[in-house]
């Protein structure tokens, strides 16, 4: 074989090696950097049953074409180390998330629509059970998306499929205009357009609703809150607050949940 033939053979072998390496990236929609899962973790069967939270039913199911735009929140210290719905331990320093109905564990692509930042997170928990939220991110995921200080952010969530047996979280390149060089100061994030903030003067945390006024009073005292009777009578709501911002109230809600009141709800009032 001549020298030229050896060189051509080497180039061909190099090309095949490059193609083989490229086959391990990509994914749904051919998006660069999205991990391909070749040995997916089994779906935790118990998490696919219909369940009820605060009177509302949720039905988990396979949703291969799931894509939704809405508000994301995040959770951290109050839940760190606790078991998630899938049985995994919540680690706020990993790229994970909670969703109401997607299979567990699964992978979703999350894009912050305010700054174009994108990442893939491992969905291993259920939530958030707040009407205005579509996903609850780990502290690390919120930080990478640039929404840690805001508390909430407008995002697009796209289901990618089953998660690997471990991990799966990946930081992707930003969409839209390129980010400023690392030597330049990052532009301040745009404010999240949450209309409710401009319409109400205060936010509260409702720890729960009880039929026994005495029990409600004891819980209210424990939480330094107060009891508010329903207009229809017969039910007593324990509320804590108020706070001037939804973000501060959300931090308080997580604290109330950590004390054992898992159904704590963020509410607004005048």
C-alpha positions in Angstrom: 0.0 0.0 0.0 1.4 3.4 -1.0 1.8 6.3 1.4 -1.1 8.1 -0.2 -3.3 5.0 0.3 -2.3 4.8 4.0 -3.3 8.4 4.5 -6.6 8.0 2.8 -7.3 4.9 5.0 -6.4 6.8 8.1 -8.8 9.7 7.1 -11.6 7.2 6.5 -11.1 5.5 9.9 -11.0 8.9 11.6 -14.3 9.9 10.0 -15.9 6.7 11.2 -14.7 7.3 14.7 -16.0 10.8 14.6 -19.4 9.6 13.5 -19.5 6.9 16.2 -18.8 9.6 18.8 -21.5 11.9 17.5 -24.1 9.1 17.8 -23.9 9.4 21.6 -25.2 13.0 21.6 -28.2 14.7 20.1 -31.7 13.4 21.1 -35.3 14.4 20.5 -35.4 17.0 17.8 -31.7 16.5 17.1 -30.8 19.1 19.7 -27.0 19.2 20.3 -25.9 18.3 23.8 -29.1 16.5 24.9 -28.0 13.1 26.3 -29.1 9.9 24.6 -30.3 7.3 27.1 -29.3 3.8 26.1 -30.0 2.1 29.4 -33.0 3.9 30.9 -34.1 3.5 34.5 -37.4 1.7 34.9 -40.4 3.9 35.6 -41.4 3.7 39.3 -44.8 2.1 38.8 -46.3 3.5 42.0 -45.8 7.0 40.7 -48.0 6.4 37.7 -51.3 6.0 39.7 -53.8 8.8 39.8 -53.5 10.8 43.0 -55.3 13.6 44.8 -53.9 16.8 46.4 -56.1 19.3 48.0 -59.2 18.0 46.3 -57.7 17.9 42.8 -56.9 14.7 40.9 -53.7 14.3 38.8 -53.2 11.4 36.3 -49.6 10.6 35.5 -49.0 9.2 32.0 -46.6 8.9 29.1 -46.6 12.2 27.2 -44.0 11.9 24.4 -45.1 15.2 22.8 -45.4 17.1 26.0 -44.3 20.8 25.7 -45.6 23.6 27.9 -44.9 27.2 28.6 -45.5 28.5 32.1 -44.0 29.5 35.4 -41.3 27.6 37.3 -40.4 27.8 40.9 -37.6 26.1 42.9 -37.0 24.3 46.2 -33.9 23.7 48.2 -32.8 23.5 51.9 -36.1 22.7 53.4 -36.3 19.4 51.3 -32.6 18.6 50.9 -31.9 14.9 51.7 -35.5 14.0 51.9 -36.9 11.2 49.7 -38.6 12.2 46.5 -41.7 10.6 45.0 -39.5 8.2 43.0 -37.7 7.1 46.1 -34.5 8.9 45.2 -33.0 11.4 47.7 -33.5 15.0 46.8 -30.1 16.7 46.3 -30.6 20.5 45.8 -27.1 20.6 44.2 -28.1 18.3 41.3 -30.0 19.2 38.2 -33.4 17.7 39.1 -37.0 18.8 39.1 -40.6 17.9 40.2 -43.5 17.6 37.8 -47.2 16.7 38.4 -47.8 14.1 35.7 -44.7 13.1 33.7 -43.2 9.6 34.2 -40.6 9.2 37.0 -37.7 9.3 36.5 -37.7 11.2 33.2 -35.7 13.9 31.4 -37.0 17.3 30.4 -35.4 20.3 28.7 -36.1 23.6 30.5 -35.5 26.9 28.8 -35.7 30.2 30.7 -37.6 32.4 28.3 -36.2 35.6 29.9 -32.6 35.0 29.1 -32.4 31.9 26.8 -30.5 29.7 29.2 -31.3 26.0 28.7 -30.6 22.7 30.6 -31.8 19.2 30.9 -33.0 18.1 34.3 -33.9 14.7 35.8 -37.6 14.7 37.0 -37.8 12.5 40.1 -40.5 14.1 42.2 -44.1 15.3 42.1 -45.2 18.9 42.3 -45.5 21.9 42.4 -49.1 21.9 43.6 -49.6 25.6 42.9 -52.0 26.4 40.0 -49.6 28.9 38.4 -46.6 26.7 38.3 -45.7 23.9 35.8 -42.4 22.7 37.2 -40.4 22.9 40.5 -36.6 23.0 40.0 -33.8 22.1 42.3 -31.8 25.0 43.7 -28.9 24.1 41.3 -31.1 24.1 38.3 -32.6 27.4 39.2 -29.2 28.9 39.7 -28.0 27.7 36.3 -31.1 29.1 34.6 -30.5 32.5 36.3 -33.7 32.6 38.3 -32.5 31.8 41.8 -32.9 35.4 43.1 -36.2 35.9 41.4 -37.7 32.8 42.9 -39.9 32.1 39.9 -39.4 32.5 36.1 -41.2 31.9 32.8 -40.0 28.8 31.1 -40.6 26.3 28.4 -40.6 22.6 29.4 -40.2 19.9 26.8 -40.3 16.1 27.7 -37.3 14.2 26.3 -38.1 10.7 27.5 -36.9 8.2 30.1 -34.0 9.1 32.4 -30.8 7.1 32.8 -30.3 5.0 35.9 -28.3 7.9 37.4 -28.0 11.6 36.7 -28.9 12.9 33.3 -28.8 16.6 34.1 -26.9 18.6 31.5 -26.3 22.3 30.9 -27.0 23.3 27.3 -26.0 26.4 25.3 -28.3 29.4 25.5 -30.9 30.2 22.9 -31.1 33.5 21.1 -28.4 36.1 21.3 -25.0 35.0 22.5 -24.2 35.7 26.1 -21.8 38.5 27.0 -18.1 37.4 27.3 -17.1 36.1 30.8 -14.9 39.2 31.3 -17.9 41.5 30.8 -20.5 42.0 33.5 -23.6 39.9 32.9 -26.7 42.0 32.0 -29.4 42.2 34.7 -32.2 39.7 34.2 -35.5 41.0 32.9 -38.3 41.0 35.5 -40.6 38.1 35.4 -44.1 39.2 34.3 -46.2 37.8 37.1 -49.4 39.9 36.8 -50.7 38.9 40.2 -47.9 40.8 42.0 -49.2 44.1 40.7 -52.8 43.2 41.5 -52.6 42.3 45.2 -51.0 43.9 48.2 -50.1 40.8 50.3 -49.4 37.1 50.1 -50.2 34.4 52.7 -49.4 30.8 53.3 -52.4 28.6 54.1 -51.1 25.6 56.1 -54.3 23.6 56.0 -58.1 23.5 56.4 -59.6 21.8 59.5 -63.1 20.9 60.7 -62.2 21.2 64.4 -61.6 24.8 65.5 -59.6 23.7 68.5 -57.1 21.7 66.4 -56.9 24.7 64.0 -56.1 27.0 66.9 -53.4 24.7 68.2 -51.7 24.5 64.8 -52.0 28.3 64.3 -50.3 28.9 67.6 -47.5 26.4 66.6 -46.9 28.3 63.4 -47.4 31.8 64.8 -50.4 32.2 62.5 -54.1 32.7 62.9 -57.4 31.0 62.1 -59.8 32.2 59.4 -63.2 30.7 59.2 -64.7 29.8 55.8 -67.7 31.9 54.9 -69.9 28.8 54.5 -68.9 27.8 58.1 -67.8 24.4 59.4 -64.2 24.7 58.1 -61.2 26.6 59.6 -58.2 27.7 57.6 -54.8 28.2 59.3 -52.9 31.0 57.6 -49.5 32.5 58.1 -48.3 35.9 57.0 -48.6 38.3 55.3 -45.6 39.0 53.0 -45.3 41.8 50.5 -43.9 39.6 47.7 -44.7 36.2 46.3 -41.1 35.1 46.6 -40.9 35.8 50.3 -44.2 34.0 50.8 -42.9 31.0 48.8 -39.8 30.7 51.1 -42.2 30.7 54.1 -44.4 28.1 52.4 -41.4 25.8 52.1 -40.7 26.3 55.8 -44.3 25.4 56.7 -44.1 22.2 54.5 -40.8 21.3 56.2 -42.7 21.3 59.5 -45.1 18.6 58.3 -47.9 20.5 56.6 -47.3 19.2 53.1 -50.4 20.7 51.6 -49.4 24.3 52.5 -50.6 26.6 49.8 -49.5 30.1 48.6 -52.5 32.4 48.4 -53.0 36.1 47.7 -55.2 38.7 49.3 -55.8 42.4 49.5 
